[in-house]
Amino acid sequence: MPIHRARQIPSSIMAAIFLVACQSARVAPPAPAVVTTAPFEFAHNQIIIDAAIGDSAPQRFLIDCGVDPSVIDLTLARSLGIEIDETQAGEATGAGDGEGLAVMLSSIPDLAIQEMKFVPIVALAADISPFSGALGFPLAGILGHSFLEHRIVRIDYPARQVTIGTEASAFAPPATTVTRRYVVPLKFNSEEQLIPVFDLMIDGEIVSVTLDTGSSGGLELFPAAVKRLGLEDEKAAGEATEALGARGLRKLTKGSLANVGLGPFVIAELPTHFSERSISGEVREGNAGNQLFQNFVLTLDYVNGEVIFEQ
């Protein structure tokens, strides 16, 4: 596997995870314009899709646009004889109070979803058994930015279908009947954090949040946003809870917000977590997840640089 320039690779598992002191490589975009549609299981508000690696039995992968590059379970990678470069190792950091995951440079070779086959996907090998335990079944890996880039991925949440291709003209209409659409440019949190960012409207104020299909929540608001929006009372009235992050459990306050706007759409009541994450020097003031997106047919178009919300 060719290794290009050294860089910090942002990654996440159920949240933002950042690889420290590793190198990565980008693969060439796929040539054929092929489209495939596959069912997904919405387990614990996570998008779980079946995929095979070579001649293996179908494995369960999570689709997470907040991960960069992608992730393969360390035990599975070793059992399948997938090359792992232990000299390219680092520690994943992110939400939680424990130690970061140990990660090593690897790949997901010969991946197949339905009839569609993929060139090798750059990935990090890591022990993701804690997340398998939380889901209640073995998780083979996470399909993140290195899988999504150069592709169009439409997630039809109501119909529980994912459609993957490289040309928008080859996509049939979604199984869910839609009458309205809202299109925003595909832009990222930063050059280092290739997590899509979009705007919500909360109490008449624009709030930029990351679009995270690996988050099982609705909306997480960071302290600066809570202060700017004057939501201290809503936070104080919330319920203490915990969530599993890259560095173990972290404390949150669970509540909800009413009439959250997304372009022409209004979410009457959105489950919201108020966190203590101190984020500086970033565009985002929060993180949006699948409890918000489940109201839509969501298209992540990395080819044409668009994010499309449809109802």
TILUMTOR-964775 format. One record per residue (C-alpha): x, z, y; residue in three letters. Coordinates in steps of 0.05 Angstrom, whole numbers. Example, Ala and Ser with C-alpha at 12.3 -4.5 7.8 and 13.67 -1.06 7.14 Angstrom:
BEGIN
NODE	c1	c3	c2	pami
NODE	246	156	-90	ALA
NODE	273	143	-21	SER
***
This chain:
BEGIN
NODE	c1	c3	c2	pami
NODE	0	0	0	MET
NODE	32	-20	66	PRO
NODE	41	36	115	ILE
NODE	39	20	189	HIS
NODE	57	62	249	ARG
NODE	50	137	246	ALA
NODE	-13	164	277	ARG
NODE	-60	222	273	GLN
NODE	-120	202	231	ILE
NODE	-186	236	249	PRO
NODE	-229	252	190	SER
NODE	-288	297	173	SER
NODE	-327	322	115	ILE
NODE	-398	343	137	MET
NODE	-365	351	206	ALA
NODE	-303	329	244	ALA
NODE	-238	334	204	ILE
NODE	-172	312	232	PHE
NODE	-112	292	190	LEU
NODE	-46	320	215	VAL
NODE	21	286	204	ALA
NODE	-3	228	161	CYS
NODE	2	153	166	GLN
NODE	-52	101	152	SER
NODE	-61	27	142	ALA
NODE	-118	-19	159	ARG
NODE	-142	-71	109	VAL
NODE	-163	-141	128	ALA
NODE	-237	-153	140	PRO
NODE	-276	-180	80	PRO
NODE	-281	-256	80	ALA
NODE	-348	-272	46	PRO
NODE	-413	-259	83	ALA
NODE	-449	-222	27	VAL
NODE	-508	-175	35	VAL
NODE	-530	-122	-14	THR
NODE	-586	-71	-11	THR
NODE	-582	-7	-51	ALA
NODE	-626	55	-56	PRO
NODE	-599	121	-32	PHE
NODE	-617	193	-46	GLU
NODE	-629	237	15	PHE
NODE	-600	299	-18	ALA
NODE	-597	359	29	HIS
NODE	-605	309	87	ASN
NODE	-543	271	64	GLN
NODE	-540	197	48	ILE
NODE	-518	192	-25	ILE
NODE	-506	124	-55	ILE
NODE	-483	103	-125	ASP
NODE	-420	61	-130	ALA
NODE	-371	44	-185	ALA
NODE	-295	45	-182	ILE
NODE	-269	-10	-227	GLY
NODE	-299	-1	-296	ASP
NODE	-320	71	-283	SER
NODE	-391	96	-291	ALA
NODE	-430	99	-225	PRO
NODE	-403	153	-179	GLN
NODE	-439	187	-122	ARG
NODE	-412	175	-52	PHE
NODE	-434	201	16	LEU
NODE	-438	153	75	ILE
NODE	-409	186	136	ASP
NODE	-391	148	200	CYS
NODE	-358	212	226	GLY
NODE	-301	206	176	VAL
NODE	-238	167	188	ASP
NODE	-213	137	144	PRO
NODE	-252	152	79	SER
NODE	-244	206	26	VAL
NODE	-237	206	-50	ILE
NODE	-240	268	-92	ASP
NODE	-170	288	-115	LEU
NODE	-190	304	-187	THR
NODE	-228	239	-194	LEU
NODE	-171	198	-165	ALA
NODE	-122	228	-214	ARG
NODE	-169	218	-273	SER
NODE	-177	144	-255	LEU
NODE	-102	134	-245	GLY
NODE	-110	118	-171	ILE
NODE	-44	120	-134	GLU
NODE	-35	181	-89	ILE
NODE	23	184	-40	ASP
NODE	41	258	-40	GLU
NODE	96	244	10	THR
NODE	42	226	61	GLN
NODE	7	293	62	ALA
NODE	-24	336	115	GLY
NODE	-77	388	131	GLU
NODE	-147	373	152	ALA
NODE	-173	413	210	THR
NODE	-243	420	237	GLY
NODE	-301	469	238	ALA
NODE	-297	534	200	GLY
NODE	-253	596	199	ASP
NODE	-211	583	136	GLY
NODE	-152	539	119	GLU
NODE	-157	463	127	GLY
NODE	-162	418	67	LEU
NODE	-98	391	39	ALA
NODE	-102	315	43	VAL
NODE	-57	259	16	MET
NODE	-57	185	29	LEU
NODE	-93	144	-24	SER
NODE	-145	90	-31	SER
NODE	-212	73	-63	ILE
NODE	-196	10	-104	PRO
NODE	-245	-39	-135	ASP
NODE	-307	-6	-105	LEU
NODE	-373	-39	-124	ALA
NODE	-443	-25	-96	ILE
NODE	-496	-62	-134	GLN
NODE	-468	-133	-139	GLU
NODE	-423	-127	-79	MET
NODE	-349	-115	-90	LYS
NODE	-300	-90	-37	PHE
NODE	-226	-97	-24	VAL
NODE	-186	-31	-31	PRO
NODE	-208	20	21	ILE
NODE	-158	65	55	VAL
NODE	-175	137	38	ALA
NODE	-149	208	37	LEU
NODE	-148	245	-29	ALA
NODE	-174	316	-23	ALA
NODE	-206	371	-64	ASP
NODE	-279	364	-41	ILE
NODE	-307	408	-96	SER
NODE	-335	459	-45	PRO
NODE	-380	404	-18	PHE
NODE	-400	382	-89	SER
NODE	-420	454	-100	GLY
NODE	-462	455	-37	ALA
NODE	-496	390	-57	LEU
NODE	-507	412	-129	GLY
NODE	-474	352	-161	PHE
NODE	-404	321	-166	PRO
NODE	-386	282	-103	LEU
NODE	-337	225	-116	ALA
NODE	-319	213	-44	GLY
NODE	-340	196	27	ILE
NODE	-346	126	54	LEU
NODE	-323	131	126	GLY
NODE	-294	87	181	HIS
NODE	-246	49	136	SER
NODE	-307	27	96	PHE
NODE	-353	14	154	LEU
NODE	-306	-24	200	GLU
NODE	-316	-100	198	HIS
NODE	-385	-90	168	ARG
NODE	-458	-82	186	ILE
NODE	-492	-23	153	VAL
NODE	-567	-13	160	ARG
NODE	-595	54	138	ILE
NODE	-670	50	128	ASP
NODE	-685	124	125	TYR
NODE	-760	120	111	PRO
NODE	-750	70	54	ALA
NODE	-686	105	29	ARG
NODE	-647	40	28	GLN
NODE	-578	19	53	VAL
NODE	-563	-54	68	THR
NODE	-490	-75	75	ILE
NODE	-463	-142	99	GLY
NODE	-419	-179	148	THR
NODE	-468	-226	183	GLU
NODE	-531	-202	217	ALA
NODE	-565	-270	204	SER
NODE	-562	-256	129	ALA
NODE	-602	-192	135	PHE
NODE	-675	-194	115	ALA
NODE	-723	-150	154	PRO
NODE	-721	-76	134	PRO
NODE	-769	-51	82	ALA
NODE	-798	-5	134	THR
NODE	-843	-40	184	THR
NODE	-815	-33	254	VAL
NODE	-845	-52	321	THR
NODE	-795	-23	371	ARG
NODE	-719	-26	376	ARG
NODE	-667	5	421	TYR
NODE	-597	-25	423	VAL
NODE	-535	10	451	VAL
NODE	-462	-11	451	PRO
NODE	-420	15	393	LEU
NODE	-369	59	429	LYS
NODE	-327	116	403	PHE
NODE	-311	187	424	ASN
NODE	-238	167	436	SER
NODE	-184	121	410	GLU
NODE	-163	175	361	GLU
NODE	-234	197	342	GLN
NODE	-270	136	318	LEU
NODE	-338	170	316	ILE
NODE	-395	131	350	PRO
NODE	-423	161	414	VAL
NODE	-492	152	444	PHE
NODE	-536	186	496	ASP
NODE	-596	232	489	LEU
NODE	-641	256	544	MET
NODE	-652	332	545	ILE
NODE	-694	364	601	ASP
NODE	-683	302	644	GLY
NODE	-607	304	635	GLU
NODE	-564	253	598	ILE
NODE	-524	285	542	VAL
NODE	-471	245	504	SER
NODE	-467	263	431	VAL
NODE	-431	236	370	THR
NODE	-470	198	318	LEU
NODE	-454	231	252	ASP
NODE	-488	207	188	THR
NODE	-449	261	151	GLY
NODE	-485	316	188	SER
NODE	-547	344	154	SER
NODE	-572	375	219	GLY
NODE	-612	348	277	GLY
NODE	-570	364	338	LEU
NODE	-511	411	350	GLU
NODE	-499	429	423	LEU
NODE	-431	454	446	PHE
NODE	-425	513	494	PRO
NODE	-410	470	556	ALA
NODE	-475	431	545	ALA
NODE	-515	495	535	VAL
NODE	-489	521	601	LYS
NODE	-498	456	639	ARG
NODE	-569	447	614	LEU
NODE	-588	520	625	GLY
NODE	-607	531	552	LEU
NODE	-579	602	546	GLU
NODE	-648	631	534	ASP
NODE	-663	581	478	GLU
NODE	-597	599	446	LYS
NODE	-610	674	453	ALA
NODE	-678	666	420	ALA
NODE	-648	629	360	GLY
NODE	-632	653	290	GLU
NODE	-561	666	266	ALA
NODE	-540	621	209	THR
NODE	-478	591	177	GLU
NODE	-455	520	158	ALA
NODE	-400	494	113	LEU
NODE	-345	458	151	GLY
NODE	-276	429	137	ALA
NODE	-245	498	143	ARG
NODE	-300	537	108	GLY
NODE	-362	571	136	LEU
NODE	-376	574	211	ARG
NODE	-427	612	250	LYS
NODE	-484	577	287	LEU
NODE	-549	595	322	THR
NODE	-609	557	296	LYS
NODE	-665	536	343	GLY
NODE	-702	474	366	SER
NODE	-712	431	427	LEU
NODE	-776	396	448	ALA
NODE	-785	325	473	ASN
NODE	-714	299	464	VAL
NODE	-708	228	488	GLY
NODE	-671	171	455	LEU
NODE	-681	108	496	GLY
NODE	-756	92	492	PRO
NODE	-766	142	436	PHE
NODE	-784	216	442	VAL
NODE	-773	266	387	ILE
NODE	-827	319	396	ALA
NODE	-787	374	363	GLU
NODE	-714	368	342	LEU
NODE	-679	421	299	PRO
NODE	-619	444	341	THR
NODE	-558	487	327	HIS
NODE	-521	520	384	PHE
NODE	-447	526	365	SER
NODE	-386	560	393	GLU
NODE	-342	499	385	ARG
NODE	-298	492	446	SER
NODE	-288	418	458	ILE
NODE	-245	395	516	SER
NODE	-223	327	539	GLY
NODE	-278	291	501	GLU
NODE	-338	249	520	VAL
NODE	-386	285	474	ARG
NODE	-425	348	488	GLU
NODE	-455	353	419	GLY
NODE	-464	321	351	ASN
NODE	-527	288	324	ALA
NODE	-543	283	250	GLY
NODE	-592	259	198	ASN
NODE	-650	303	217	GLN
NODE	-653	261	280	LEU
NODE	-637	194	248	PHE
NODE	-688	203	192	GLN
NODE	-740	181	243	ASN
NODE	-709	112	248	PHE
NODE	-682	50	215	VAL
NODE	-610	57	239	LEU
NODE	-561	-1	241	THR
NODE	-487	9	252	LEU
NODE	-461	-60	270	ASP
NODE	-385	-56	271	TYR
NODE	-381	-133	272	VAL
NODE	-420	-144	337	ASN
NODE	-408	-76	368	GLY
NODE	-479	-49	368	GLU
NODE	-519	10	345	VAL
NODE	-593	-5	335	ILE
NODE	-649	46	329	PHE
NODE	-716	19	304	GLU
NODE	-785	48	291	GLN
***
